[in-house]
């Protein structure tokens, strides 16, 4: 609670300062056809999220916690500054991807890795793939006021709950710091936003959430069941990114370099919902995924298989429905 409160207070204080710094350094996101905001909006909100979460851990976390998460802190710092660089001077997709691989390897080298397979090479490959996918999924989700910060905060809240239920205070400290930082930033980022997090924040949030998903352990259940838990908690960014990739590939576009209003949030607005309603609906979906994840912690293998198959079918149905909404409209 101390770490959460500290991160919340620090984010509340740091975000206005980051907004002034963004205006002073001309790091302002200009309106464009593919964007939803209509007025120039300062970036650098991600710097406030990063600083709030990190300072809360350093100032109020036990030294043991900070030592154990050194790899995550170093990797998160590198990827946050990669995002800052991209916010200042847009990088090509290959450079951003290469820049994300390095922090992922730092996690592997410091022992933060998937351990569900018998072959270490596969564990390492899955770790890097998971880190890259979730990092970019949260980055992709940053397409509407309050969306990425709110969904990341929701995921952090469920990771905190799951960590508390299993007595994993290290993971809980990380999740609490993220949750406080997200809520503090969301005060200024919810529609109508007065500041954006930019890649500085979205890459950092995605990276740390992915790392928490790896660190979370459930010794009372079997790996064949528990691997689903972080996947469910991060279900909204994974679903959104899957939809975007499938949609762009179907249209013959590069899914990683083609901008467009083809995310779930944009499609909900096309259905007639306001932007606030679209964002709140995705918050609700994130909460549903989180509640399912809590159930899976105590599920048998059969129960977990039924839940996993049901969620997969529901996600597939959402993707098919969203793709059929405007079959001839590229939503760009």
N, C-alpha and C positions, 0 to 999 in steps of 0.2 A: 504493500500500500504506500509505503514511503517513496519507493522508486516511481510508482505510478503518479503520485501526487507531484513529485519533483519534476517529472517529465512534462506533466500537464502545465504546471506553472511556468516552466522554462519555455515551452512552446508558445504559451499565451504572451509571454514577454518578448520572445525572440522574433516572432512572425512580423509584427509591425516594423521592427528594426530591419528585418530582411526586405520588407516591402520598400522602405526608404532607400536601402542600399541598391536594390534593383533599379529604382527610378534614377538614382544618382549615376549608376554605371550603365544606364541605357539597356538593361536586360529586361526588356518589356516584350510580351507576346502580342504581336499585331493581329487584328482581325483578318480572316481570309475565308475564302469560299468553303473550304473543307472544315472550318472551325465553327464552334457554336457561340463564342463570345463576340460581342458587337463593338466593344471598346478596348483600347490598349490596356493590357493587364500585366502588372509586374510579375516576374518570375522570382526565383530564389527562395520560394517558400520551403523547398526541399532542404535548403541549408538550415533552416530553423528546425525542421523535423530531425535532421541528422544531429545537430548540436544538442537539442533537448534530450533525445534518447541517450546519446553518448555521455553527456555530462551527468545525467541522472544515474546511470550505471556506475560511473567513476566516483561520484561524490557520495552516493548512498548505498551502493552495492558492496557486499563483502569483497575483500581483496581476492579471495578464492574464486569468486564469480568472475571477476575481471580477468584473472589469469586464465581460467578455463575457456573464456570466450575470446581470448586474444586473437585467434584466427578469424573469428567472425567480425570482430571490431576492425581488424586490419583490412580484411576483404571488403567490409561495408564502407570503410573510408575510401579505399581505392575506387570502388564502383560509384560512390557518391561524387567524387571529384571527376570521374569519367563523365557522369551526367552533367556536372557543372560545365565541363569543357564543351559538351555537346549543346548545352543551352546557350553558351556564348558563341560558339562557332560550330554549326551543324556538321557532324562527322558522317562519312559514308557508312552504310550498314555493316560492311565487313570489318571496319575499324572498331565500331561499337561492339561487335560480336567478339573480336579478338580481345578487346579490353575487358570483356566480361569473363572470358575463359581464365584469365590470370587470377582474379580473386577466387574463382571456383577451385582452381588448383591449390591455392593457399589453404582452403578448407580441407581438401584431401590430405595435404601434407601435414596439417595439424591434427589429423585424426577425426575430423567431422566428415563422415561418409556413411553411405548406405551400407548395411551389413546383413541383408536378407538372403544373399546368394552365397554359395560355397566357393565360387571363384572370385578372387579379389579384383581381377581385371574387370569383370562385369560390374562389381560393386562401384568401382571407380568411374566407369563409363556412365552408369546410371546416375551417380552423384552429380557429375558434370552436366549431364543432359537435364536432370531435374532442376539444378540451379539456373541454367540458362533459360529453360522454359518458364519457370515461375517468375524469374526476374523480368523477363520480357512480357509475360502475361500481365503483371501488375503495371508495367510501363504502358502497354497497349490500353489498359483500362482507364488510364488518365485522359479521358476524352470529354468529360462533362463536369461541371462544378460539383465538388464534393464527392465524386464517385470513387476515385481511387483511394483517397484518404479514409472515407467511410467504410468501404469494403475491407481495406487493410486493417482498420481499427476493429471491425467485426471479427475478422480472422484472428487478430491478436487477442481479443477477449476470449475466444473459444480456446486458443492455445493456452492462455493463462488459466482458464478453468480446468482444462485437461491436465495441465502440469500440476495444479494444486491438488486435484483428485488423486494423482499418482505420486505426490510428494517430490516432484522434480523442481526444486527451487531455483536451480540454475536456469532452466528453460523458462520458468515462471518470471524470473527477473527480467529476462530479455523481452518476453511478451508484455510485461507490465510497462516497461520503458517505451515500447512501440505504441501501446494503447494510449498512454498519456500524451505522447507526442502527436499522435493522430487526432485525438479529440481537441487538443489545444490548437492545432493548426486548422481543424475543421470549422472552428468558430469564425475564421476569416475566409474559409474556402467554400463554405456551403453557399448555394445559389441565393443571391448573386455574389459571386466570388470577387474579393478585392485583391487576391493574390493567387498565383498558381504555384504548385510544387515543382513543376518542370521535371526533366529527367533526373535532376539532382536528387529529388525526393522519391520519385517512383521507382528508379533503379535500386535505391537504398532500401526502400520498403520491401520490394520484391526479393532482393537478395537475403535480407535478414529473415523474412517469413519463410523462405525456402530452407534456410539453415535451421531455423527452429523446428520445421517439419522433420528434418533429419535427426536432430538431437532428441526429439521427443521419444520416449520409450515406454512400453507397456509390458512389464515382465509377467503380469498375471494372465496374459493372453499370448497366442502364438503369432509369429510373424506373418503367416498366411492370412491373418485377419487384420492385424494392426497396421499393415502398410497402407490400408485404405483410409486411415484416419486423417493424415495430413492432406491427402488428395481431396477428401470431402470438405475439410475446413477451407481449402483454397479452391473450392468448386466454382465459384463465380468467375474469377479471372481465367481459370482453365477452360470453362465453357465459352466465355467470350472470345478468347484467343482461338479456340478450335473452330468456332463459327466463322471468324474473320479469315482464318487460313483456308478453310474449305470454300468459302464464298469467293475469295480472290483467285484461288486455283481454278475454280469452275469458270471464272471469267477470263482466264489466261493471264492473270496479273501476278506479279511477284508479291507474295503475302507480307514481306518484311519491308519493302521499299515503296509500296503503293499506299498513299494516304487516302482516306475516304470515310464517309459517314456510314459505315457498314457494321458498326458494333451493335450489341444488343440494346444499349441505351438509345442510340439513334433510331433503331427500328421501333422501339417502344414509342418514341416521339412521333414517328410516322403513323403509328396506330391511333394517335390522338391524345396520348398522355402528355402532360406538361413535363418539362425537364426535371422539376423537383419530384414529380410523381414517378418518373422513370428511375431516378436515382434511389428513391425510397423503396421501390419495388425490388431493386437489386440488393438493397440492404436486407430486405425481408428474405429474399432468396438465400443470401449468405447466412442468415440466421437459421434457416431451415437446414441448409447443408451442415452447419455446426451442430445442431441438435441431433441429426442423423449420426454424425461422427461420435458424439457422446454415447449414443446407443451402441455403436459398433464396438466401443471399448470393452463391453461386457458380452458381446455376441459370440455365439458358437460359429464354427466354420460354415455350417449350413445357413444360419441366419445371416451371416455376413455376405455369403454368396448371393442370397436372395436380395438383400439390400443393394449390393453392388450392381446386380443385373437390373434391378428396378430403376436405380439412379441412372445407369447407362442408357436404358431405353427412354427414360424421361428426357435426358439431355439430347439424345438423338432426335426425339420428337420435336423438341424446341428448335434445334438446328434446322430440321426439315421445314417446320412451320415458318420460321423466320426467313428462310431462303425463298419460300413460295409467296411471301408477302408482296414482293415487288420483283417478279421474275425478269422483267425487262428493264428494271431500273438499277443502275450501278450504285446508287446511293452515295455518289461522290459530288 
